[in-house]
Structure formats: structure tokens, C-alpha cells
Amino acid sequence: MLILHGLQYILWTTSIFSVAYLYLYPWVHGCGFPTRDGSFDPSVSIWRALSAHIGGAEKRADIRAPFRLLALGDPQLEGDTSLPNTTDGYFPTLWRLPSELLHARDLGEGLETLRNASYEIVTQELPAKFQGLRKQVDLFGNDYYLAHIYRTLHLFTKPTHVTVLGDLLGSQWIDDEEFERRGWRFWHRVFRYGQKVGEEVTNEHTLEVLGERKDWDRRVINVVGNHDVGYAGDMTVERVKRFERLFGKANWEVIFRLAPSSPAIEAETELDPVLRLVILNSMNLDTPAKDLDLQAQTYREMNEVIVRSRPVEDHTSGTILLTHIPLHKEPGVCADGPFFDFHNDEDGGGLKEQNHISYDAGKSILEGLYGMSGNPDAPGRGMGRNGIILTGHDHEGCDVYHHLPANEDINARRWNATKWGDAKSLLDEPIPGIREITVRSMMGDFGGNAGLLSAWFDYDAGEWQFAYSTCSIGVQHIWWAIHVLVLVTMGFSAFAYFFIGQNTPQALRGEAEHRRVGNMIKEDAEVAASGSDSVELGSRNMSLRQRTN
């Protein structure tokens, strides 16, 4: 019995600490949005989370960035296309067997048919059935694993905005019915209580005061990915429309104006600082495209963003670009190197697959959207607009600094990408550059990662500042193991109580003592009924009380 009690103690202790980690992992890892000075102090983050829940958040408001973006990459919800094909049912051989046996010409042929059918059921159909059930359970658990990441980080880090950087679903080839099912799972399981950014925002060039509308933390800014609508050679109007109907517009922009918090702010800047959030469909920036009108629509939206932008020399504006496919990089910089594949001529010859957008498409973003030319005679000395780029697609993630190299012919130099950790010296050089963060996937195989981007306006420097950190829960097996451990612990404890606990020596001795006491009460009742000496009865009662005590 000591072994059983010891095992229960170990199970309950392990379960309690495991569940505590699972539901408090942002605190355990010290996750939090970077503070206004760009540094990251885990203890500050933990205190901020605690103070937010006990009503003291206002006391720490001075260190929090006004814009805090929870960035999630590539959830890729799978569905029925990942399940075994069950067009003929799970056990077609078993259903055909009676008919085949009836048509057997003799006993030998019938036995041979039965042997072959049994072999096929055991070696093929039963494993397929098991695999199908396992995959269904896996899909169900994966939905709630992803939901746990979103829900827990949303609760403890308090983002002001949330984005999913493309590949919301696992395949662009699914039919409309399956698309609807996965969309339902996205909104009712993974991002429950989240909501699509409405057309009142995406169809207009909205200007809002940052923080004025409190529902932005529940809105999910969905970026379109290749598994949602396909690459340029596969993208159709129908696929884009169904994506936009369920998840939001593919190309749009919103501008957040930073409300003045003191009279001194307006004296330091000619205009109120604004933060531009640009959502761009990078699926059809390159050619050949299946639908030229869709491609023109993307470039038209990008040109309109450029036209509406403040002058490049005005640093009161910051631009955050959210798109799916990363910008061009040389091989070895990130996990995914440059790669392009195209359909054959029979299939239209369009763009079939790519790891990065092309160099020229990336250049149009860097020099067009951000206005960086490196020409000292250009407006703003060619340094361009301030901002940052967030992308998905490369599940491993990457963090680079795009820049034009110094000491080269202005007309001949090309954009380079250097790993962010190696680019510190470049930041002090008088060359244009911008940081691009490819957010590591939130899928279980990649550790359930999330990105935490902070943005705030530095009135001393007169420009927007950006800082980024990450948070990971661990592979999905941890989530599964903890929940299985809890079930095992509860089941073992129930079994020990109801079945083993009733047969322990203590329980058996107690039961025997109760029987003896019951017999003595019965004897006393018989004595009282027969009118025996009251002294004898009192003596028995006293003896009974001593035993029961």
C-alpha cells in the first residue's frame, strides 16, 4: 500500500507542476513585449502581467509600448485531405466477403477467398482505420494546442493587436465545403472569441487614434498565404473571394495616430506621429500570374499606399508591413534559400512555388513602399521611411537586415540581407536599411512559437522605434503528454479509492470492528427485551463505549 500511496504522490505532484507550466509558460519563460527603451527585462514583463490582473496596470503604463503586436505564423489547419480515403467505407473487403463466398465454386475456393480477405483486412484496412482515428484525434488536439498558445499569450502579454501571417489553412486545393469546415475550426476553436477585421476598416483608408478602440485586441489581422489561395500561377478570383469572406481582405491599410499625451508633444513634432499597418498579398507580386487582374490589384494597392504616405524625410511616420512570402535573400542567410518553380505549358506555365519573392519584387517594396534609394541627393538623403517588415512562410523563422552596401557605385549596388545578429555595425553607417522578421511557425513541430513586436514613438529621437522578442511553449508532444498525465493521475486515483482503498488492512479492520459493535448492540437489545438486570446492561453499554472510543 505504501507503494501505491507513493505512486499517487508522484503522479499528483508531477501533474500539478506540469499543468502549472502549461498554463503559466509565458511567466516561466519570462515572455513579454519589449519595453519602450527597446530592452527586455523578463522580471518587468512578469510584474506587468501581474499588475494587469490585480488592477495596477496603470502604474506600469509608462514602460509599455502603445502598439503591441502578437504575431503568429503559419498554423496550417489540416482537415479531411490528410485523412485516409474512405470512399468505399472503412472495411470494403468485409462487406464484399459474403457475396464472394456465395459465388465460390467449391470449399477450397471459399477458404482461399476467406484467407485473402482476412489478410487484407488485418494488414491494410485495420491499420488504415487506426491511422484515420489517430489522425482525427491529432487534428482535434492540434486545434486546441494552437488555441492554447493564442489564449495563454493573449491573457498574459496583453497585446493591442494580433496577426496571423498567412497559411491559415493547410491547402489551397480543398473544396468550398472543406474550406468552410476549416474556417469554422479557425474561428470557433483556435481563435475563439477572435473576430475578422471588418469591411468598415479594410474597405476604407481608416485613420484611428491608437488605443481608442478597445476591440482591436480581439480582431485577428489575417494575411493571405500560398496554402490559402495558391501562388501566382494558381490564384483565382474564387479562392481570393472565399478567403476574404471568412478571414478578411487580402490587401488593405490602416493608420493609427498617436494621441498627444502632453502639450509638449505637439511642440516637438509638426504632425502627430502615425503608425501605418500595411497588409499586402505577396502571392502574386511575381510572374507569370494566372489572373493578371488580381496581380494588378495588388500593385495598385501598393501604389496607393505609397501615394498616401508622408514624405520620406518625415520621420513621424512608421510603416509595419505584414505579408506572407519573405523578401529575397542569398542562399545560407535563412533556412530557405531562393527557389522558384513553374507549371508546365499545358498547365498554363504560371508560377507554381517560391521560397522568396524575387529580387525585383523585393526592391519595389524597399524602394517604393519604404522609399529607400541610398541616393544622397534624393529627398531624405535616400534613407527612406522608418519601419519594419514581418513575414511568414519559412517555418524555421529568420531575422535579417536588408541594406544597400556602402562604398559602392550608387547605380550598381544591390540590396543585401545580413542576419540581424551580425548587423549591429551596419546600423551606425549612413546607409538605408530595414529589419525583416520571418516569424517562426506556431505549429507544434516548430515549438509553438509566437512573435511579440513592440512599437513606440521616441520623442527624443523624433522617430518610431521597434523591438521584437519571441515566446515558445514547446513541441505539441508536451501539450499532449501533460493532458494524458492528468487523465492517468485522475483515473489511477479513482481506481485506488474505489477498488483498492476498500480492501486495505485499515479498511478491513474497520469493517470487522463495525460488525462487532453491531453484534453487541443487538445482544443488548435482546437483554433489554428480556428484562435482565439493568446493572448488567449498563455495564455492557460502558464496555461498548470504551470499545468504540
C-alpha positions in Angstrom: 0.0 0.0 0.0 2.9 2.4 0.6 4.0 1.8 -3.0 0.5 2.8 -4.2 0.4 5.9 -2.0 3.9 6.9 -3.2 2.9 6.4 -6.8 -0.2 8.6 -6.3 2.0 11.3 -4.6 4.4 11.3 -7.6 1.6 11.4 -10.1 -0.2 14.3 -8.4 3.0 16.3 -7.8 4.1 15.8 -11.4 0.7 16.7 -12.8 0.3 19.8 -10.7 3.7 21.2 -11.7 3.2 20.2 -15.4 -0.2 21.9 -15.6 1.2 24.9 -13.9 3.9 25.1 -16.6 1.4 24.6 -19.4 -0.9 27.4 -18.3 1.8 29.7 -17.0 4.5 29.2 -19.5 4.8 32.8 -20.5 5.8 33.6 -16.9 8.1 30.6 -16.7 10.0 31.7 -19.8 9.7 35.4 -18.9 7.9 36.2 -22.1 6.6 39.7 -22.7 6.6 42.6 -25.1 9.8 44.7 -25.1 9.6 47.9 -23.2 9.8 51.4 -24.5 13.6 51.6 -24.3 14.0 48.6 -26.5 15.4 46.4 -23.8 13.7 43.3 -22.5 13.6 42.5 -18.8 11.6 39.3 -18.0 11.0 40.5 -14.4 9.4 43.6 -15.7 7.2 41.6 -18.0 6.1 39.3 -15.2 5.4 42.3 -13.0 3.4 43.9 -15.8 1.3 40.8 -16.2 0.7 40.5 -12.5 -0.2 44.2 -12.2 -2.6 44.0 -15.1 -4.5 41.3 -13.3 -4.7 42.9 -9.9 -5.7 46.3 -11.3 -2.3 48.0 -11.1 -1.5 48.2 -14.8 -1.8 52.0 -14.8 1.2 52.2 -12.5 3.3 50.4 -15.1 1.8 52.1 -18.2 4.9 54.3 -18.6 7.1 51.3 -19.7 4.6 49.7 -22.1 4.7 50.4 -25.8 1.4 51.8 -27.1 1.4 49.3 -30.0 2.0 45.6 -29.1 1.5 43.1 -31.9 1.2 39.4 -31.2 2.4 37.8 -34.4 1.6 34.1 -35.2 2.9 32.3 -38.3 1.6 29.5 -40.4 -0.9 27.5 -38.3 -1.9 25.5 -41.4 -5.0 23.8 -40.2 -5.3 20.4 -41.9 -8.5 18.5 -42.5 -10.1 15.7 -44.5 -7.4 15.7 -47.2 -5.0 14.4 -44.6 -7.3 11.5 -43.6 -7.2 8.1 -45.3 -9.5 7.8 -48.3 -12.8 6.2 -47.2 -14.8 6.4 -50.4 -15.5 2.7 -50.3 -16.0 2.6 -46.5 -13.5 1.6 -43.8 -13.8 -2.2 -44.4 -14.8 -2.7 -48.0 -13.3 -6.2 -48.1 -15.5 -7.3 -45.2 -18.7 -6.0 -46.9 -17.8 -7.8 -50.2 -16.9 -11.1 -48.5 -20.4 -12.6 -48.2 -21.0 -12.1 -51.9 -17.7 -13.6 -52.9 -18.2 -16.6 -50.6 -21.6 -17.3 -52.2 -20.0 -17.2 -55.6 -17.2 -19.6 -54.6 -17.3 -22.7 -56.8 -16.1 -25.1 -54.0 -15.0 -25.3 -50.5 -11.3 -24.8 -51.4 -12.1 -21.6 -53.3 -14.2 -20.3 -50.4 -11.4 -20.9 -47.9 -8.9 -19.2 -50.2 -11.3 -16.2 -50.5 -11.7 -16.1 -46.7 -7.9 -16.3 -46.2 -7.2 -13.5 -48.7 -9.9 -11.3 -47.2 -8.7 -11.8 -43.7 -5.1 -11.0 -44.7 -6.2 -7.8 -46.5 -8.4 -6.7 -43.5 -5.6 -7.3 -41.0 -2.7 -5.9 -43.0 -4.3 -3.0 -44.8 -7.8 -2.0 -43.7 -7.4 -2.2 -39.9 -4.2 -0.2 -40.0 -5.9 2.4 -42.2 -8.8 2.6 -39.8 -6.5 3.0 -36.9 -4.5 5.6 -38.8 -7.7 7.5 -39.6 -8.8 7.6 -36.0 -5.3 8.6 -34.8 -5.3 11.5 -37.4 -8.7 12.7 -36.3 -7.6 12.8 -32.7 -4.4 14.5 -33.8 -6.4 17.2 -35.7 -8.7 17.8 -32.7 -5.7 18.1 -30.3 -3.8 20.3 -32.7 -6.6 22.8 -32.9 -6.6 23.1 -29.1 -2.8 23.2 -28.9 -2.8 26.2 -31.2 -5.7 27.7 -29.3 -3.8 27.3 -26.1 -0.9 29.3 -27.5 -3.1 32.1 -28.6 -5.3 32.2 -25.5 -2.4 32.0 -23.0 -0.2 34.6 -24.6 -3.2 36.9 -25.2 -4.1 36.6 -21.5 -0.6 37.2 -20.1 1.1 39.5 -22.5 -1.9 41.8 -23.2 -1.3 42.6 -26.9 -3.1 45.6 -28.5 -3.2 43.8 -31.9 -3.0 40.2 -33.3 -1.9 39.0 -36.7 -1.6 35.6 -38.4 1.0 35.8 -41.1 -0.6 33.6 -43.8 -1.1 29.8 -44.4 -4.1 29.8 -42.0 -5.2 26.6 -43.7 -3.2 23.6 -44.9 -4.1 23.5 -48.6 -5.4 25.8 -51.4 -6.8 22.8 -53.3 -9.6 22.0 -50.9 -13.2 22.4 -52.0 -15.6 25.0 -50.6 -17.2 22.6 -48.1 -13.9 21.7 -46.6 -12.8 25.3 -46.6 -15.9 26.2 -44.6 -15.2 23.4 -42.1 -11.6 24.6 -41.5 -12.7 28.1 -41.3 -15.2 27.2 -38.6 -12.4 25.4 -36.6 -10.2 28.5 -37.1 -12.8 30.9 -35.5 -14.5 28.5 -33.0 -11.6 26.6 -31.7 -8.2 28.1 -32.4 -9.1 31.8 -32.3 -12.2 31.5 -30.3 -13.5 35.0 -29.3 -11.4 36.5 -32.0 -13.0 38.3 -34.9 -12.3 39.2 -38.5 -11.3 42.8 -39.2 -14.5 44.1 -40.7 -15.0 45.8 -44.1 -15.6 49.1 -42.3 -11.9 49.1 -41.7 -10.5 47.2 -44.7 -12.5 48.9 -47.4 -11.7 52.4 -46.3 -8.3 54.0 -45.7 -9.0 54.3 -42.0 -7.3 56.7 -39.6 -7.8 55.9 -36.0 -6.3 57.1 -32.7 -4.1 54.3 -31.4 -5.7 52.7 -28.4 -9.0 54.5 -28.7 -10.9 51.4 -29.9 -10.6 48.7 -27.3 -11.7 45.8 -29.6 -8.5 45.7 -31.7 -7.0 43.2 -29.3 -9.8 40.7 -30.3 -9.5 41.4 -34.1 -7.3 39.0 -35.9 -5.4 40.5 -38.8 -5.2 37.6 -41.3 -2.6 37.7 -44.0 -3.2 35.6 -47.1 -0.7 32.8 -47.7 0.0 30.3 -50.5 -1.9 27.5 -48.8 -4.9 29.8 -48.6 -5.2 31.0 -52.2 -2.2 29.5 -54.0 0.8 31.1 -55.6 0.5 33.5 -58.6 0.1 30.6 -61.1 -2.8 29.0 -59.1 -4.6 32.0 -57.6 -8.1 32.6 -58.8 -10.8 35.1 -58.0 -12.9 32.4 -56.4 -10.2 31.4 -54.0 -9.5 35.0 -53.0 -13.1 35.8 -52.5 -13.7 32.8 -50.2 -10.6 33.8 -48.2 -11.8 37.4 -47.9 -15.3 36.3 -46.9 -14.1 34.2 -44.0 -10.8 35.8 -43.0 -10.7 39.4 -44.3 -9.4 41.4 -47.2 -6.1 40.4 -48.9 -4.8 44.0 -49.4 -5.6 46.9 -47.1 -4.1 49.5 -44.8 -5.0 51.2 -41.5 -3.3 54.2 -40.0 -3.0 54.7 -36.2 -2.4 58.2 -35.0 -0.7 58.6 -31.7 -2.8 60.8 -29.5 -0.8 63.6 -27.8 -0.4 62.9 -24.2 1.0 66.3 -23.3 1.2 69.8 -24.8 5.0 69.3 -25.2 4.5 66.6 -27.8 2.8 68.9 -30.3 5.7 71.4 -29.8 8.3 68.8 -30.6 6.7 67.5 -33.9 4.9 69.3 -36.7 2.5 66.4 -37.1 1.1 63.8 -34.8 3.1 60.6 -35.1 1.3 57.9 -37.1 1.9 54.2 -37.5 0.9 52.7 -40.8 -0.1 49.0 -40.8 0.0 47.6 -44.4 -1.3 44.2 -45.2 -0.1 43.0 -48.6 -0.9 40.0 -50.7 2.6 38.9 -51.8 1.3 35.8 -53.5 1.1 37.5 -56.9 3.9 40.0 -56.8 5.9 37.8 -59.2 5.1 36.4 -62.7 3.7 34.6 -64.6 0.4 35.1 -62.8 -2.8 33.1 -63.6 -5.0 36.2 -63.1 -3.5 39.5 -64.3 -6.3 41.5 -62.8 -5.6 40.2 -59.3 -2.0 40.9 -59.8 -2.8 44.5 -60.9 -5.0 44.9 -57.9 -2.1 44.1 -55.5 0.3 46.5 -57.3 -2.5 49.2 -57.4 -3.0 48.9 -53.6 0.8 49.1 -53.0 1.0 52.3 -55.2 -1.9 53.9 -53.4 -0.2 53.2 -50.1 2.9 55.0 -51.4 0.9 58.0 -52.7 -0.9 58.3 -49.3 2.4 58.1 -47.3 4.0 61.1 -45.7 7.2 62.4 -47.4 10.3 60.2 -46.8 12.0 62.9 -44.8 9.1 63.0 -42.3 10.1 60.5 -39.6 6.9 61.0 -37.6 5.5 58.1 -39.7 6.4 54.5 -39.2 5.3 51.6 -41.5 4.8 48.0 -40.5 4.4 45.7 -43.5 2.6 42.3 -42.9 2.9 39.9 -45.7 3.5 36.2 -46.2 6.4 35.4 -48.5 9.8 36.8 -47.3 11.9 39.1 -49.3 14.8 37.9 -51.5 17.9 36.7 -49.7 21.1 34.9 -50.8 21.5 31.2 -50.0 22.6 30.5 -46.5 21.1 33.6 -44.8 17.9 31.8 -43.7 16.8 28.2 -43.7 15.0 28.6 -47.0 17.1 29.8 -49.9 15.9 31.3 -53.1 13.7 28.9 -55.1 11.2 29.2 -57.9 9.2 26.5 -59.8 6.8 26.9 -62.6 3.9 25.0 -64.1 4.5 23.3 -67.5 3.0 24.9 -70.6 0.0 22.5 -70.5 -1.0 23.9 -67.1 -0.5 27.5 -68.1 3.2 28.0 -67.3 2.4 30.1 -64.2 4.4 30.4 -61.0 3.9 27.2 -59.1 6.1 27.7 -56.0 8.6 30.1 -54.4 10.5 30.5 -51.2 11.1 34.2 -51.5 9.7 36.9 -53.7 12.0 37.9 -56.5 14.8 40.4 -56.0 12.9 42.9 -58.2 9.7 42.5 -56.3 11.5 43.0 -53.0 13.2 46.0 -54.4 9.9 47.5 -55.3 8.9 47.2 -51.6 12.2 48.5 -50.2 12.5 51.4 -52.7 8.8 52.1 -53.4 6.9 51.4 -50.2 9.8 52.5 -47.9 11.4 55.0 -50.3 15.0 53.8 -49.7 17.3 54.6 -52.6 20.6 55.4 -50.9 21.0 58.5 -53.2 22.3 61.3 -51.0 20.7 63.8 -53.4 17.2 62.3 -53.1 14.7 63.5 -50.5 15.7 62.4 -47.0 19.2 61.6 -48.4 17.7 58.4 -49.8 17.4 56.9 -46.3 13.7 56.2 -46.8 10.9 55.7 -44.3 11.2 54.1 -40.9 9.5 50.8 -40.3 9.8 47.0 -40.1 8.6 44.0 -42.1 7.0 40.9 -40.7 6.6 37.8 -42.9 5.8 34.1 -42.6 6.2 31.1 -45.0 9.7 29.9 -43.8 8.6 27.8 -40.9 12.1 27.9 -39.3 11.9 31.7 -39.0 14.6 34.2 -39.8 15.7 37.7 -38.7 17.6 39.9 -41.2 18.6 43.4 -42.0 18.2 44.5 -45.7 20.6 47.2 -46.6 22.5 48.8 -49.5 26.2 48.3 -49.1 28.4 51.4 -48.6 31.4 52.3 -50.6 30.0 51.0 -53.9 28.7 52.7 -57.0 25.2 54.0 -56.2 23.9 52.9 -59.6 25.4 49.4 -59.4 25.0 48.3 -55.8 22.4 45.7 -54.9 20.3 45.1 -51.8 21.9 42.6 -49.4 20.4 40.8 -46.4 22.5 40.2 -43.3 21.5 38.3 -40.2 20.2 40.6 -37.6 22.7 39.5 -35.0 25.6 40.3 -37.4 24.1 43.7 -38.5 24.8 45.8 -35.4 27.7 47.7 -37.0 25.6 48.4 -40.1 23.0 50.3 -38.1 25.5 53.1 -37.4 26.5 53.5 -41.1 24.8 56.2 -43.2 23.2 53.6 -45.5 19.5 52.8 -45.9 18.2 49.6 -44.3 15.3 47.9 -42.7 14.7 44.9 -40.5 12.7 41.9 -41.8 11.5 39.3 -39.3 10.2 36.0 -40.6 8.1 34.7 -37.7 8.8 31.1 -36.9 5.7 28.9 -37.3 3.3 28.3 -34.4 2.9 24.6 -35.4 3.9 22.0 -32.9 6.9 20.8 -34.9 8.4 24.2 -34.6 7.9 24.7 -30.9 4.6 26.6 -30.8 6.4 29.9 -31.4 4.9 33.4 -31.3 6.4 36.8 -32.0 6.0 39.9 -29.8 6.5 43.2 -31.6 6.5 46.5 -29.7 6.4 49.9 -31.4 6.5 53.3 -29.8 7.4 56.9 -30.8 10.7 58.1 -29.4 10.2 61.9 -29.0 13.9 62.4 -28.2 15.0 60.7 -31.5 11.9 62.0 -33.3 11.0 58.7 -34.9 9.3 55.3 -34.3 11.2 52.6 -32.6 10.6 48.8 -32.9 11.7 45.9 -30.8 10.9 42.2 -31.0 11.0 39.1 -28.8 9.7 35.5 -29.1 8.0 33.0 -26.9 7.7 29.3 -27.3 5.6 26.7 -25.4 7.5 23.7 -26.8 6.5 20.9 -29.2 3.0 19.6 -29.3 4.0 16.4 -27.6 4.4 18.4 -24.3 0.8 19.5 -24.5 -0.4 16.0 -25.2 1.8 14.4 -22.5 0.5 16.8 -19.8 -3.1 16.2 -20.6 -2.6 12.4 -20.8 -0.7 12.6 -17.5 -3.6 14.4 -15.8 -6.1 11.8 -17.1 -3.9 8.9 -15.9 -3.5 10.5 -12.5 -7.2 11.1 -12.0 -8.0 7.6 -13.3 -5.5 5.9 -11.1 -6.6 7.9 -8.0 -10.2 6.9 -8.6 -9.3 3.3 -9.1 -7.2 3.3 -5.9 -10.0 4.9 -3.9 -13.0 2.8 -5.1 -11.3 -0.6 -5.6 -8.0 -0.8 -3.7 -8.9 1.6 -0.9 -11.8 -0.6 0.1 -9.6 -3.7 0.7 -6.7 -2.1 2.6 -5.9 -3.6 6.1 -7.2 -0.5 7.7 -10.5 -0.7 5.9 -10.8 -4.4 6.7 -10.1 -3.9 10.4 -12.6 -1.0 10.5 -15.2 -3.2 8.9 -14.6 -6.0 11.4 -14.9 -3.6 14.3 -18.2 -2.3 13.0 -19.5 -5.9 12.8 -18.5 -6.5 16.5 -20.1 -3.3 17.6 -23.3 -4.2 15.7 -23.4 -7.6 17.3 -23.0 -6.1 20.8 -25.9 -3.6 20.2 -28.1 -6.5 19.0 -27.3 -8.5 22.2 -28.0 -5.5 24.4 -31.4 -5.1 22.7 -32.2 -8.7 23.3 -31.2 -8.4 27.0 -33.3 -5.3 27.4 -36.3 -7.0 25.8 -35.9 -10.0 28.2 -35.9 -7.7 31.3 -32.4 -8.6 32.6 -30.7 -6.8 35.4 -30.2 -3.1 34.5 -26.8 -3.1 36.2 -25.6 -5.8 33.8 -27.0 -3.8 30.8 -25.3 -0.6 32.0 -22.0 -2.5 32.3 -22.3 -3.7 28.8 -23.1 -0.2 27.5 -20.0 1.2 29.3 -17.9 -1.6 27.7 -19.4 -0.8 24.3 -18.5 2.9 24.6 -14.9 2.0 25.6 -14.5 -0.2 22.6 -15.9 2.3 20.2 -13.8 5.1 21.6 
